[in-house]
Structure formats: C-alpha cells, structure tokens
Amino acid sequence: MNLSARNNYQTIPRIIVIGVSGCGKSTVASLLAKSLEVSFIEADEFHPKANIHKMKSGTPLNDEDRKPWLDTLNSELHKRSETGFVLACSALKEQYRKLLSDGIWGIRWIYLDGSFDTIFKRMKEREHFMKPEMLQSQFDALEIPEYGIHCSIEYPPEEIVNQILEQLSE
C-alpha cells in the first residue's frame, strides 16, 4: 500500500464507490484501489447472465433481480475484508447498501455525483450493456446517501481520487 495513503488512512481500506451507471465508478474505484494497493472489485462482473440479458434488452433490473447479485457481492467483500478492497457498484438504494455491507465493519462510502445530461452524454460515448436510454431508471431509483464522501464527477478521475484520499485521511 502507498505508505503516505496507508499512514493517513490508519485502517484497512474497505471502500464502496457508488452512483448511477456512467458516472465513472469503475474508473475512480480502480485508480483508488491502485493508490491504496488493495483489490479492485467490479460489481458488473458478478451479475448473473439473466441480469445482463435483461439490461441489454433495455429492461431495468428490479429489487428481486438485484438481491442475489448483492448477496454474492457481500460474500466477496467478506472474503476480502481483512486485506481491503475498493468496490465499484451502483448501490442506488439504501436497502442495497445495507445488503452489501451486512456484517462488514468500517466501510467507507464514496458517492459520485453528476447531472443526468453529463452522464447521458458519457454513456452515449461508451460500449456497455447498460444502454443510455436506461439512465433515467437509475436516477428514478437513486437514493442519495446523506453519509459518506460526495464527489462531483466534473473533475478528472485522478483529481477525484486525490480528493477522496484527502478526505479519507481526515
């Protein structure tokens, strides 16, 4: 682990970067994990094929679709809780965040905040199973947490990571 980041952080990093699809979770989380020298976990890699097929067809996931996926992610976080992790996961609702963090102490939440227009434009420029037309369903489901570190996506990813590391060390 980066010594200065580790010395300032003082605990094993257990971090979940959340936000709507297209906000930059994967980019920011992977850079943050590299900086902290812990595992990066991409939640999308844990979706069952049925979920991916549903999203590819333009149908948003419902709570029932997400439950097994969130349970699997929680198990993965338990496996890595002693060595640290940074997870990139939408975790749009409080109930999802509770399932993710169940039984895991010391999770730090990072919420990436951006406007619909900015994120929609980004989504149109990338290749992903989550189509831009489904973005509104993400914003409709979003319950912005009142806790954690909130970061604007208007900055470059490296600057966002620096802001996060600074706030984690406080």
N, C-alpha and C positions, 0 to 999 in steps of 0.2 A: 504494500500500500504506500502511496505517496506519503512520505514522512510528515510533511507540513500539513497535509489534509488529515492524516491519521492523528497527529498530535493535537490538532484543533478539534477534531471530532470526538475523541475520547471514548467512543463506544464502537461496537461492531455495527457497520452501516447496514441498516435494514430500511430500504427506501423504495417507495412506490410512486412512480411518476404517472399522473392521471390527466385525463382530458378527453375531449371528443376526438374522433378519428381525424387525422390530418393535421393535428396541432403541433406535431413534432416530438411526440413522446419517445418514439424509438431512437431518434437521433440524439436527443438530450440525454435519455437514460443510458444509452451505450457510451456516450462521452463521459458521463458522470461515473459510471461503473469503471471505466478505464482509469479515470483520475484517482478513484478510491481503491483501485486494484481489487475489486470484488466481482462476482459473477453478474453478468447482464442476462436478464430473462425477458424474452419477448413473448408476451401473453398470446399474441396471434398464433404462435407456433403450437399452442396447446388446444386450439379449437378443434372439436370433433369435425369430421368431414361433413356431417349433416349441417352444422352451423355455417361452414364456409360455403357450401352449396346454396344454402338459404340466402346468405348475404350476396353471393354472386348473382342470384336470380332477382335481386332488388327487394327482398323481403327483410325488414329489420328483425333482429332477434328479440324474443320476449324473455321475461324473467325465467320461465321454465327452461328455455334453451340455454340460458347463461348459467344456471345453477350447477350442473355437472362440471362445466368448464371452470367456474370459480372454485369449486371443491378441489379439482385437480391442481389448480394454481396454488391453493392454500397448502396442499400436501407438498408441492415443490418448494414453497417458501419455508416450510418446516425443515425440509432436508438441508436447506442452505442457511438456516438462521444462525448457526454457530460460526460460519465463515463470512457472512454478509452477502448482500445482494442489492441490485437495483432492478426493479421490475417495471416494465412499460406496459400499462394496462389501462383501458378506458375507465373502468370503475366509476361509471356515471352516477350511480345511486348510492346512498348511504348504506343500504342493505347489502350491496355488492362489496363495499369497503369492509363491512363487518365480517362477511364471509371470507374475504381474502386474508384478513388479519386475525381471524379466530385462533386464539392460543399462541400468538406470537407477540412477544413483548418488544417495545421500543421501535415500532415502525414510524418512520418519518414520511409524511405525505407531501408531494410536490404537485401542485395544480398548475397546468399550463393553460393560460387564459388568452383567448383570441376571439376576434369577431367572426361572425358567420361568413361575411364576404371574403375576408382574408383567407380563411381556412378552405372555403369553397374553391377559390382560385388555386390554392396549393393542390387540392385534391384533383382538380382537372389536369394538372401537370404531372401526375404520378401514376404508376401502374400498381394497383392494389385491388383485392377482391371487394373492398368496401367502396362502392360507387359514390361519386359526388352527390347524386340525387338522393342518397340516403342520409346526408348530413343533417337535414332538418330533424329527422327522427332522433339523432344523437342529442341535439340541442333541446328537443322536447323532453327527453328522459333525464337530462343533466340536472343533478342536484349539487350545486357548487358548495364544497365544504367550507365551513366557517373557520376551520383549523388548517394547520399546515402552512407551507410556504407557497405563496401565489406568485407566479412569474408571467409577465407578458411575453407573448411569442413574437413581438415586434422587433426583438433583438436577435442578432446572430446566435446560433446554438452555443458556440464557445462562450459568449458573454452570458448567456442564460446559466450555463454550468458554473461559471465564476460567481455569479450572483447566488446561486444555490449553495456552493461551497462556503461562501462568506457567511450566509445565514445559518448554515449548519454548525459553523464554528462559534456562533454567538452563545 
